[in-house]
Amino acid sequence: MTPFSRLGGLAAASLDAIASALASASPLQRNSYRIAVTGLQRAGKTVFVTSFVHALLHAKDAPIEAFPFFPWRERVRYVELLDIPGLPRFPYAERLAELLAEPPRWPAPTEGLSGVRVRLHLAPAPRLSRLFEPRTLHLDLIDYPGEWLLDLPLLALDYEQWSIEMEELANAGTRAALSLDWQAQAQALDPAATEDPFALARIGSAYVDYLKRCRAEGLSWLQPGRFLAGTTPLEQLFFPLSRARGVRGGTNGGVLARRYEAYRKLVRRFYGEVFGRLRRQVVLVDLLTALQRGQESFADLALATRTVVEAFEELRHPLAKVLPVGRLDRLSLVATKADHITSGQLNNLVGLLRDMLGEPFMRANARQSGLLAIASVRATTQETRLWQGEALQFVRGVPNGRSDVVEVRPGEIPGQIPDRESWNSFVFNIREFAPPQLGAPFDKPLPHINLDKVLQSLIA
């Protein structure tokens, strides 16, 4: 991913062209659905889009049980893939080839903004509804990095407010040790002194390194999200410095505040002219890896997910005053890697996601939001074994980096967020599995869990 200021398709000079491209296929048309897909911290976004597109291409000819909730099955004549004018192409063929290789491998992650259009050609509708039913359907899938969503709450905070929040966070838990170098350098900077571009660049780089170390430790609430690419020009870097309160002009503090406002201006324009046109949204969340990493990692993911998702809520979030996010028609929140646990745990996984978001959000968005647990590509099977007269369920698959098949008891997934006292009573054994060996060509939907229900939740 490249920084916003240098991203070829999203540079300020061409942002109007991107907005125009997205407007060219209005989601208000009966024959068009525009679905934006994003995810936080290795949630499987690229695998999701690849498997979703592959399923749309083959669902009409596949057994019903391979993709049961496919609404146009009886009318689809043929399906084709097209580029979306003005948007970079999502590399579907390349990512599918990785999944179907020998041996198979998980696709390389996509970076930046990309898209693919799936055009379904339909047989004529029954006579009475022929005038109202389209003969072609467009499903535009827009893939963009979850880190961009992390920047959304910045639009409701000025530089001082943001600095206070980030400094408070940096002094808590695991972050306290990870932020020592950056904070020591920042403390030595005089915010009222004349701008020192070399010091600002050095401390800005230290702040970016801190964000990357946080990500490596499994933390998710990281701002600014685009800094994680590591390619932002030094002269555009900024970092929290609450001691710069009231400092203006050509001082160190004044420069940091100006850079922050310039960043917010570009983010506001992106979300106003591009994001605001993406009216159906999938947000992928990897709850299981966070559970495995421990309470702090899970709490951090919960903070990131809940804060981001609340930005979609028109009545409760102040961003609705400055952005068109209230236009969102459908929001599908998806817990991924459901094949890493047994089928009896799926309801608990959905319950955990619901508890993370909070009942007020769910009540306010009941008609527009769907919660699901899915596996975009199912890498395991489920086995039942008798042990001391009790039937126990295991997941069976090949762990990443190995060639032998193992059976794993993943542990009991809580149906709601455990309190601090009971957290240590849960023992998780969440493993990472290699993709299944399918072979090419593979002319039916890839093995999955509930991928078709995501489609149903978005268009029902």
C-alpha positions in Angstrom: 0.0 0.0 0.0 1.3 3.4 -0.9 0.5 6.6 1.1 -2.6 8.6 0.1 -0.5 11.5 -1.2 1.3 9.3 -3.7 -1.3 6.6 -4.5 -1.6 6.8 -8.3 -5.3 6.1 -8.4 -6.1 8.3 -5.4 -3.8 11.3 -5.6 -5.7 14.5 -5.2 -5.2 15.4 -8.9 -7.1 12.2 -10.0 -9.6 11.8 -7.1 -12.3 13.4 -9.2 -11.8 10.7 -11.8 -12.1 7.9 -9.3 -15.3 9.5 -7.9 -16.7 9.8 -11.4 -15.8 6.1 -12.1 -17.7 5.0 -9.0 -20.6 7.2 -10.0 -20.8 5.7 -13.5 -22.6 2.6 -12.2 -25.0 4.0 -9.7 -25.9 1.5 -6.9 -29.5 2.9 -7.2 -29.9 1.1 -10.5 -31.8 -2.2 -10.3 -29.0 -4.0 -12.1 -26.1 -2.9 -10.0 -24.7 -3.8 -6.6 -21.5 -2.1 -5.4 -19.9 -4.0 -2.5 -16.9 -2.7 -0.6 -14.7 -5.2 1.2 -12.1 -4.4 3.9 -10.6 -6.1 6.9 -8.3 -5.4 9.8 -5.0 -7.2 10.6 -4.8 -10.3 8.3 -8.5 -10.9 8.3 -8.3 -12.7 4.9 -9.6 -9.9 2.6 -7.8 -11.1 -0.5 -8.9 -14.7 0.0 -12.5 -13.5 0.5 -12.6 -11.5 -2.7 -10.9 -14.3 -4.7 -13.3 -17.0 -3.4 -16.3 -14.7 -3.7 -15.6 -13.9 -7.4 -14.8 -17.6 -8.2 -18.1 -18.7 -6.6 -20.1 -16.1 -8.7 -18.5 -17.5 -11.8 -19.3 -21.1 -11.1 -22.4 -21.2 -8.8 -24.9 -21.5 -11.6 -23.5 -24.9 -12.7 -22.4 -26.2 -9.3 -24.5 -28.5 -7.0 -26.8 -26.4 -4.9 -25.1 -27.5 -1.7 -21.8 -25.9 -3.0 -23.3 -22.4 -2.9 -26.9 -22.8 -1.7 -27.9 -19.1 -1.2 -27.3 -18.0 -4.8 -30.4 -16.0 -5.7 -30.1 -16.0 -9.5 -29.3 -19.7 -10.1 -32.2 -20.5 -12.4 -31.8 -17.5 -14.6 -28.0 -17.1 -15.1 -26.9 -18.0 -18.6 -23.3 -17.0 -18.4 -21.0 -14.8 -16.3 -18.0 -12.7 -17.2 -15.4 -10.6 -15.4 -14.7 -7.0 -16.3 -12.5 -4.2 -15.1 -14.2 -1.3 -13.3 -13.3 1.8 -15.4 -11.0 4.1 -13.5 -10.0 1.6 -10.8 -7.0 -0.6 -10.5 -7.8 -4.2 -11.4 -8.2 -6.8 -8.6 -5.7 -9.6 -9.6 -8.3 -12.4 -9.4 -6.6 -14.8 -11.8 -3.2 -14.5 -10.1 -4.6 -15.0 -6.6 -6.8 -18.0 -7.7 -3.7 -19.6 -9.3 -1.9 -19.4 -5.9 -4.8 -21.2 -4.2 -4.9 -23.9 -6.9 -1.1 -24.4 -7.2 0.7 -27.6 -6.3 1.3 -27.2 -3.4 -1.4 -24.6 -2.7 -0.5 -21.4 -0.9 -2.5 -18.6 0.5 -2.6 -15.6 -1.9 -0.3 -12.7 -1.4 -2.3 -9.8 0.1 -3.6 -7.0 -2.2 -2.6 -3.5 -1.4 -4.3 -0.2 -2.1 -7.6 0.2 -3.9 -8.7 -2.3 -6.6 -11.9 -3.7 -8.0 -13.5 -6.3 -10.2 -16.9 -6.3 -11.9 -18.9 -9.5 -12.2 -21.5 -9.3 -14.9 -24.2 -11.9 -14.8 -26.3 -12.4 -18.0 -29.8 -13.6 -17.2 -32.5 -15.4 -19.0 -35.8 -13.5 -19.4 -37.9 -13.3 -16.4 -41.4 -14.8 -16.3 -43.8 -12.8 -18.5 -45.6 -10.8 -15.8 -42.3 -9.5 -14.3 -40.3 -9.2 -17.5 -40.7 -5.4 -17.6 -39.3 -5.0 -14.2 -36.5 -7.6 -14.0 -33.0 -6.8 -15.6 -31.4 -9.0 -18.2 -27.9 -8.3 -16.8 -26.6 -7.8 -13.3 -23.4 -6.1 -12.2 -21.7 -6.9 -8.9 -18.8 -4.5 -8.4 -16.4 -5.6 -5.6 -14.2 -2.8 -4.3 -11.2 -4.0 -2.3 -9.5 -1.5 0.0 -7.1 -1.7 3.0 -8.6 -1.8 6.5 -5.9 0.6 7.6 -7.8 3.3 5.7 -10.8 2.8 8.0 -8.6 3.4 11.0 -8.2 6.9 9.8 -11.9 7.6 9.8 -12.2 8.7 13.5 -9.4 11.3 12.9 -12.0 13.4 11.2 -13.7 14.0 14.5 -10.6 15.0 16.4 -8.3 18.0 16.2 -4.5 17.5 16.5 -4.5 18.1 20.3 -7.3 15.7 21.0 -5.8 13.0 18.8 -2.4 13.5 20.5 -3.8 13.1 23.9 -5.6 9.9 22.9 -2.6 8.4 21.2 -0.2 9.2 24.1 -2.6 7.7 26.6 -2.8 4.6 24.5 1.0 4.4 24.1 1.5 4.4 27.8 -0.7 1.4 28.4 0.0 -2.4 28.4 2.3 -3.7 25.7 2.6 -0.4 24.0 4.4 1.2 26.9 7.6 -0.8 26.1 7.1 -0.6 22.3 6.9 3.2 22.4 9.9 3.9 24.6 12.2 5.1 21.8 9.7 7.3 20.1 8.4 8.8 23.3 12.0 9.6 24.5 12.7 11.4 21.3 9.4 13.3 21.3 10.0 14.4 24.9 13.3 15.9 23.9 11.7 18.1 21.2 10.8 21.7 22.0 7.4 22.3 20.4 7.8 26.0 20.6 11.2 26.1 18.9 11.7 27.0 15.2 10.9 24.1 12.9 13.7 21.5 12.9 12.9 19.3 9.8 15.6 16.8 10.6 14.3 16.2 14.1 10.7 16.0 12.9 11.7 13.4 10.3 13.7 11.4 12.8 11.0 11.3 15.4 8.3 10.7 12.8 10.2 7.7 11.5 10.5 6.4 15.1 6.7 6.8 15.5 6.1 4.8 12.3 8.5 2.1 13.6 6.5 2.0 16.8 3.2 1.5 14.8 4.8 -1.4 12.9 6.1 -3.0 16.1 2.5 -2.8 17.5 1.1 -4.5 14.5 3.8 -7.2 14.8 2.6 -7.8 18.3 -1.0 -8.3 17.1 -2.3 -4.9 18.0 -4.9 -3.3 15.7 -5.8 0.2 16.8 -3.0 2.0 14.9 -3.2 5.6 13.6 -2.6 7.0 11.1 -3.3 3.8 9.2 -1.6 4.7 6.0 1.7 5.3 7.8 1.9 1.5 8.2 3.0 1.3 4.5 6.3 2.9 5.5 6.5 4.9 2.3 5.0 8.2 3.4 7.5 11.1 2.6 9.5 12.2 5.6 8.2 15.8 5.1 4.6 14.6 5.6 5.1 12.5 8.8 3.6 13.7 12.0 3.3 12.2 15.5 1.4 12.9 18.7 2.7 15.7 20.8 0.1 17.1 23.2 2.7 19.5 24.6 2.3 21.5 21.4 -1.0 22.9 22.7 -1.5 26.5 21.4 1.8 26.5 19.5 1.5 28.0 16.0 3.5 29.4 13.1 6.8 27.9 11.9 7.5 26.1 15.1 7.9 22.3 15.5 4.4 22.1 17.1 2.9 24.3 14.5 4.3 22.2 11.7 3.0 18.9 13.2 -0.5 20.4 13.5 -0.4 21.6 9.9 0.7 18.2 8.7 -2.1 16.6 10.7 -4.7 18.9 9.2 -3.4 18.3 5.7 -3.7 14.6 6.2 -7.2 15.0 7.5 -8.1 17.1 4.5 -7.1 14.3 2.1 -8.8 11.6 4.2 -12.0 13.7 4.3 -12.0 14.1 0.6 -11.4 10.4 0.0 -14.2 9.4 2.3 -16.5 12.1 1.0 -16.0 11.4 -2.7 -15.1 7.7 -2.8 -16.0 6.0 0.4 -19.4 7.7 0.5 -20.3 6.0 -2.8 -19.7 2.5 -1.4 -23.1 1.7 0.0 -22.8 -2.0 0.8 -19.9 -2.8 3.0 -18.2 -6.0 4.2 -15.9 -5.7 7.2 -13.8 -8.8 7.9 -12.5 -9.4 11.5 -10.1 -12.1 12.7 -11.4 -12.7 16.2 -9.7 -16.1 16.6 -6.1 -14.9 16.2 -6.8 -12.1 18.7 -8.2 -14.6 21.1 -5.1 -16.8 20.7 -2.8 -13.9 21.3 -4.5 -12.9 24.6 -6.7 -10.4 26.3 -4.8 -7.3 25.4 -4.7 -8.2 21.7 -8.4 -9.0 21.7 -9.3 -5.8 23.6 -7.3 -3.8 21.1 -9.0 -5.4 18.1 -12.4 -4.8 19.9 -11.5 -1.1 20.3 -10.5 -0.8 16.6 -13.5 -2.6 15.3 -16.1 -0.9 17.5 -14.8 2.6 16.8 -14.6 2.0 13.1 -18.0 0.4 12.8 -19.6 3.2 14.9 -18.5 5.5 12.2 -21.2 3.9 10.0 -23.9 4.8 12.4 -25.7 8.0 11.4 -27.3 9.0 14.6 -24.6 8.2 17.2 -21.4 9.3 15.6 -20.3 12.9 15.0 -18.7 12.0 11.6 -22.2 11.8 10.1 -22.2 15.6 10.2 -19.2 15.8 7.8 -19.5 12.6 5.8 -22.1 10.8 3.7 -21.6 7.6 5.7 -25.3 7.6 6.6 -26.0 6.5 3.0 -24.8 3.0 3.8 -27.5 0.5 2.8 -26.0 -2.8 4.1 -23.2 -3.6 6.5 -22.1 -7.2 6.8 -19.7 -7.8 9.7 -17.9 -11.1 9.3 -15.8 -13.2 11.7 -13.3 -15.1 9.4 -11.4 -18.4 9.7 -14.5 -20.2 11.0 -12.9 -23.5 9.7 -10.3 -23.2 12.5 -13.0 -24.1 15.1 -15.7 -26.8 15.2 -19.2 -26.2 13.9 -20.6 -26.2 17.4 -18.6 -23.1 18.1 -19.9 -20.9 15.3 -22.8 -19.4 17.2 -20.4 -18.5 20.0 -18.1 -16.8 17.5 -21.0 -14.7 16.2 -22.0 -13.9 19.7 -18.5 -12.7 20.5 -18.7 -10.4 17.5 -22.1 -9.1 18.6 -20.8 -8.4 22.1 -17.8 -6.6 20.7 -20.1 -4.2 18.8 -22.5 -3.7 21.6 -26.3 -4.1 21.8 -27.0 -0.3 21.2 -25.4 -0.6 17.8 -27.1 -3.8 16.9 -30.5 -2.4 17.8 -30.0 0.8 15.9 -28.8 -1.1 12.8 -30.8 -4.3 13.0 -32.2 -4.0 9.4 -29.0 -2.9 7.8 -26.4 -5.1 9.5 -25.7 -8.8 9.4 -23.3 -10.8 11.5 -21.7 -14.0 10.2 -19.0 -16.5 10.8 -17.3 -17.7 7.6 -14.4 -19.4 6.0 -13.7 -18.0 2.6 -11.8 -21.1 1.7 -12.3 -24.1 4.0 -8.9 -25.6 4.9 -10.1 -28.2 7.5 -12.6 -31.0 7.9 -14.3 -31.9 11.2 -13.9 -35.2 13.0 -15.7 -36.7 16.0 -13.7 -38.9 18.4 -14.8 -40.9 21.4 -12.8 -40.2 24.5 -13.8 -41.8 27.8 -17.2 -42.3 26.5 -17.6 -38.7 25.4 -17.9 -37.5 21.8 -15.4 -34.8 21.1 -15.1 -32.7 18.0 -11.8 -31.9 16.3 -10.7 -29.9 13.3 -8.4 -31.8 10.9 -6.0 -30.2 8.5 -2.4 -29.5 7.5 -0.7 -26.7 9.5 1.1 -24.0 7.7 4.7 -25.0 7.0 4.1 -28.7 7.5 3.0 -31.6 5.3 1.4 -33.9 7.9 -2.3 -33.8 8.9 -3.1 -33.0 12.5 -6.3 -33.1 14.6 -6.8 -30.1 16.9 -9.2 -29.3 19.7 -9.5 -25.5 19.3 -10.9 -24.9 22.8 -14.1 -23.4 24.0 -14.9 -20.1 22.2 -16.8 -17.8 24.6 -20.1 -16.4 23.4 -19.3 -13.0 24.9 -16.2 -11.1 25.9 -14.9 -12.7 29.1 -14.4 -10.4 32.1 -10.9 -9.9 33.4 -11.2 -12.5 36.2 -12.4 -15.3 33.9 -10.2 -14.6 30.9 -7.4 -17.0 32.0 -9.9 -19.9 32.4 -10.1 -20.1 28.6 -7.5 -22.2 26.8 -7.4 -21.7 23.0 -5.5 -23.8 20.5 -6.2 -21.9 17.3 -3.9 -23.1 14.5 -3.1 -21.7 11.1 -3.8 -24.2 8.3 -2.5 -24.5 4.8 -5.1 -24.2 1.9 -6.7 -27.5 0.8 -5.3 -29.3 -2.2 -7.9 -28.8 -4.9 -6.0 -28.9 -8.2 -6.7 -26.9 -11.3 -9.0 -26.3 -13.0 -11.6 -26.1 -10.2 -15.0 -25.3 -11.8 -17.2 -25.0 -8.8 -17.2 -22.7 -5.7 -14.2 -23.3 -3.5 -15.0 -25.2 -0.3 -16.3 -22.6 2.2 -18.4 -21.9 5.2 -21.3 -19.4 4.8 -19.7 -17.4 2.0 -23.0 -17.5 0.2 -24.8 -16.1 3.2 -22.7 -13.0 2.9 -24.1 -12.4 -0.6 -27.6 -13.0 0.7 -27.1 -10.5 3.6 -25.9 -7.8 1.2 -28.6 -8.1 -1.5 -31.7 -9.4 0.4 
